[in-house]
Amino acid sequence: MSVIDETHDPRRESWVASAHGHPEFPIQNLPFGVFSPAGGGPRGGIAIGDMIFDLRAGFEAGLFTGDAARAAKRPLAQPSTH
């Protein structure tokens, strides 16, 4: 059984203003996807409002630690097939 904590509060909002008011994708349910930055190849990201959090850039900036860093490192090390 998982423990529900303050991160599950439906009143929580993102710091990204364009993410407010999306009942399908509240801050607790953000969609993962693949995007291509200008001049770059496909990479993983998380859509939040009208922005994308670049997982590779976040990893390289040291934003992930512990289990999150280990989980992020594996797919980021794989060559793109697209």
JOBEL-V961752 format. One record per pair of residues at least 24 apart in sequence whose ideal C-beta (glycine too) atoms are under 6 Angstrom apart, sorted by the first residue. I is the first residue (numbers start at 1). GAP is how many residues later the second one is. Records with the same first field share a line. If there is no record, write none. Layout:
I->GAP  GAP
//
This chain:
14->34
16->32  33  35
18->31  32
19->29  30
41->39
42->38  40
//
